[in-house]
Amino acid sequence: MKIASLVVRVSPEHIDALKDALLKIPGVELHGASSELGRVIVTVEDGEGYAMTDSLLAVNVAPHVLGVTLAYEYTDEGLEHELEHPEPIPGLPLAGDGIGSAQDKEA
């Protein structure tokens, strides 16, 4: 799964036309809009038959878009591998090395 949240800027007089255009892009959902500020909050999610990146590009080139800010992005790709083989964090003790265990507190 891949998902991103965007703030899309638009001239206030074009906000309704932009919302209509965004709803035609696969994986796009509208979550809020401000006509006064000229901003639309959307999420873009991947799905069957289309990639999130294609939908992100389509949002960027939609009619009346002045700018797009990526607010949040998440992917769960590769998490299975990371959970099986976690990378050690430099400076932190490895699990099971005895640091902070009950044996240390007895000494």
JOWOCOR-V349282 format. One record per residue. N is the residue number from 0. PHI is phi in whole degrees, -180 to 180 (* if undefined). NEAR is the number of other ideal C-beta (glycine too) atoms within 12 Angstrom. Layout:
n:N phi:PHI near:NEAR
n:N phi:PHI near:NEAR
This chain:
n:0 phi:* near:17
n:1 phi:-129 near:24
n:2 phi:-148 near:25
n:3 phi:-141 near:32
n:4 phi:-115 near:27
n:5 phi:-130 near:38
n:6 phi:-109 near:26
n:7 phi:-107 near:43
n:8 phi:-97 near:26
n:9 phi:-153 near:34
n:10 phi:-65 near:21
n:11 phi:-52 near:19
n:12 phi:-72 near:13
n:13 phi:-110 near:23
n:14 phi:-64 near:30
n:15 phi:-67 near:20
n:16 phi:-65 near:19
n:17 phi:-67 near:34
n:18 phi:-59 near:31
n:19 phi:-62 near:19
n:20 phi:-67 near:25
n:21 phi:-65 near:37
n:22 phi:-67 near:21
n:23 phi:-86 near:17
n:24 phi:-88 near:33
n:25 phi:-58 near:23
n:26 phi:83 near:30
n:27 phi:-94 near:37
n:28 phi:-127 near:23
n:29 phi:-91 near:25
n:30 phi:-124 near:20
n:31 phi:172 near:19
n:32 phi:-154 near:25
n:33 phi:-129 near:17
n:34 phi:-66 near:17
n:35 phi:-66 near:11
n:36 phi:-91 near:17
n:37 phi:70 near:23
n:38 phi:-132 near:28
n:39 phi:-128 near:41
n:40 phi:-101 near:28
n:41 phi:-134 near:39
n:42 phi:-117 near:31
n:43 phi:-127 near:39
n:44 phi:-128 near:28
n:45 phi:-73 near:25
n:46 phi:-162 near:18
n:47 phi:-64 near:8
n:48 phi:90 near:9
n:49 phi:-152 near:19
n:50 phi:-104 near:21
n:51 phi:-59 near:29
n:52 phi:-62 near:20
n:53 phi:-64 near:20
n:54 phi:-68 near:32
n:55 phi:-61 near:33
n:56 phi:-64 near:21
n:57 phi:-63 near:27
n:58 phi:-63 near:41
n:59 phi:-62 near:27
n:60 phi:-104 near:17
n:61 phi:-63 near:32
n:62 phi:-58 near:22
n:63 phi:78 near:26
n:64 phi:-72 near:31
n:65 phi:-96 near:22
n:66 phi:-175 near:19
n:67 phi:-134 near:30
n:68 phi:-116 near:21
n:69 phi:-79 near:21
n:70 phi:-95 near:20
n:71 phi:-159 near:18
n:72 phi:-143 near:21
n:73 phi:-141 near:18
n:74 phi:-142 near:17
n:75 phi:-103 near:15
n:76 phi:-67 near:15
n:77 phi:86 near:13
n:78 phi:-66 near:13
n:79 phi:-59 near:10
n:80 phi:-66 near:11
n:81 phi:-65 near:12
n:82 phi:-71 near:10
n:83 phi:-76 near:9
n:84 phi:-133 near:10
n:85 phi:-67 near:13
n:86 phi:-81 near:12
n:87 phi:-68 near:11
n:88 phi:-92 near:9
n:89 phi:-55 near:7
n:90 phi:91 near:6
n:91 phi:-101 near:12
n:92 phi:-68 near:14
n:93 phi:-78 near:14
n:94 phi:-62 near:12
n:95 phi:84 near:9
n:96 phi:-90 near:12
n:97 phi:92 near:14
n:98 phi:-71 near:13
n:99 phi:78 near:13
n:100 phi:-83 near:13
n:101 phi:-62 near:9
n:102 phi:-61 near:11
n:103 phi:-65 near:11
n:104 phi:-73 near:9
n:105 phi:-74 near:7
n:106 phi:-70 near:7
